[in-house]
Amino acid sequence: MDKVLPFFVAIPIFSAIFMLLIGKWEKKIFPRIWSIITTATLVFLISLIWEKGTIIHVMGGWRPPYGIIMIKDHLSLLMLIIVNVVAFLSIIYSYSYITKYEDYLRFFSLFMLMLAGMNGVVLSGDIFNLFVFLEIASLASYALVGYGVGAEELEASFKYLILGAFASLLILFGIGIIYSVTGSVNMADIARFLINNSGNKAVLMATGLFLFGFGLKAGLVPFHAWLPDAHSSAPAPISAMLSGVLIKVLGIYALMRVFYHVIGVSELILNIFLVIGSLSMVVGALMGFGQDDIKRLFAFSSISQMGYVMVGIGLGTPLGIIGALFHLLNHAGFKSLMFLSSGAIEDETGTRSLSELGGLRQKMPVTSASSVVGALSISGVPPFNGFWSKLIILIAALKVGNIWVSVIIVLTAFFTLSYYLRFQKNAIFGDIGKKVEGAREVPIPMVVPLVLLAIICLLVGIFNHSIISNIIIPAQETLLDRSGYILSVLGNL
Amino acid sequence: MDKHTGMTLIVKMITQVMIGFLLVFGAYIVLYGHITPGGGFPGGVMIALAYILLTLAYGRKVVESKISGVAASIVDDLGALLFWLVGIIGLYIGGRYFYNFLGKGEPFNIFSAGTIIISNIGITLKVGMSLYAIFLALAILQRVVTEEEPKEEGE
């Protein structure tokens, strides 16, 4: 069954190249259909490895720690599900959305490269390969953010490129330091070395570099400057991918994997996570208040929600991590829903400004209903999914006895609710705005992902117990079991 | 040959002499990639440089009549697909992605490094033609800018 793992990277890469080749003759229909087939295949492949536990694929037959491995454990499985399901829905959505751009081909080709990069990051068991895949995904996303080639898009893309490239450089530097200390790039091998030889100051330096690099990719305060611009200028399906998946995989997942499994967490690192998380929550929420542009509002809300995840991870208790991972899953659902519906709204009304919108409920009933579901989920209204994950993180913080963080969590939830209520009042309900008059419901391929994501938000909220016990708890146990990870890769070497 | 495209006669003559050496040296770097320093990437860069030198010396039209941008892009895709295929065939035959399905090879023999040489050729096509296509794309931008400049002054 380990033969399935390389396909998560190989299929999208093949797709990207093949589309460019065939695209010389057929530019419009083929890329759209082909990318739907590709992403559907990837979602199907997940079902093959669903209940297989830890799977390791040894590339080229060179066994670890010398060769490159791909490893799927429960944590990777959770991320794979998030990445590929959101990608599948975004691609369906793009089928109609892309018609507003001239060039279809490169959009889907870059999308596939980004997907391959993210699947690679999730499956990699080798820290240098993780960096390579991270770069593939980042480079594709730089280009996709500027896909509209307007002044605003190009500026956002350039800003993202500079900051992202700087972050990648620091990550590479950190990997170099780790390699010089341990003599290995296999993550399990590094972890084994560091357990036996602790106290090297160079590793502390690498820790700081990783924190900066991955923190920037995750868009956490104080490294968040690129995120609002990039998220709001990108095409809507790309915003959904960036906010729903990319910042989680390249940022949060990589932080979790590197700190919990490779370097090992200490009190210092957990406290840094807590401080960064709390800062992100507060700053994201406060900045979200003043926004008139709905996509910028959602982007700041992403920063704030990533703060929740970081706080959950920073608490370091099993309950905190369950909350964090569950919030990660939920946020992928509702934030991609919000960005996709913002794209639908922009498509029909030609504006993203809250002051010009209003009364969408009457003109675009399905989009409005699903975005209301998304807004309620994200602001933590029961029975939607966001409520449960925030509740778990709050309980975890209280159990640790961290009053300050608990207060911040409650306050941020309140802020989040209030600015999403503002979005609903000004955009969905109320009088019909001037630009909304000509709006109609968007085409079927754009409606289907919205409805599906809204249903997912509701179902995950209602069946939260079975989701947590089947997907989240195994992932949490994997994350906290550092020696189990080393043992599963290296065996009894 | 059109006198008004490209550089002076001296540069053109030197280029004519050099171009063969550049291509042969690039091919050498690729084909000996598995036994000496080098490989697909540096070899590909050298082959791309040969074409870029031609473009600089003779102008864009002359070179594009040999390999057009579209052809470069197709070869580029095919190179990437070749590299991909090496991995997939390895998976099919050996059960491992990038498994060496051609045997280990023997010392002091050029064509004996298993799949490495095929991968190197794939990378060469990919890198060489990509760099050439990027250069052509940049050259397009250059032309548009220089044509628009006088208009802006006139306004």
Contacts between the chains, C-beta under 8 A, distances in Angstrom:
chain1	res1	chain2	res2	distance
A	3	B	91	6.3
A	3	B	95	6.4
A	6	B	87	7.2
A	6	B	91	6.1
A	6	B	97	3.8
A	10	B	84	6.7
A	10	B	87	6.5
A	10	B	88	6.4
A	10	B	97	7.2
A	13	B	84	6.4
A	14	B	81	7.5
A	14	B	84	5.6
A	17	B	77	5.2
A	17	B	80	4.7
A	17	B	81	5.6
A	17	B	84	7.0
A	18	B	77	7.9
A	18	B	81	7.3
A	20	B	73	7.3
A	20	B	77	5.3
A	21	B	74	6.6
A	21	B	77	4.3
A	21	B	78	7.4
A	21	B	81	7.3
A	24	B	70	6.6
A	24	B	73	7.6
A	24	B	74	6.5
A	57	B	96	7.5
A	57	B	97	6.8
A	58	B	96	6.2
A	59	B	96	6.4
A	59	B	97	5.2
A	59	B	98	5.5
A	60	B	90	6.9
A	60	B	96	5.5
A	60	B	97	7.0
A	60	B	98	4.3
A	60	B	99	5.6
A	60	B	100	6.7
A	61	B	94	6.4
A	61	B	96	4.5
A	61	B	99	5.4
A	61	B	100	7.6
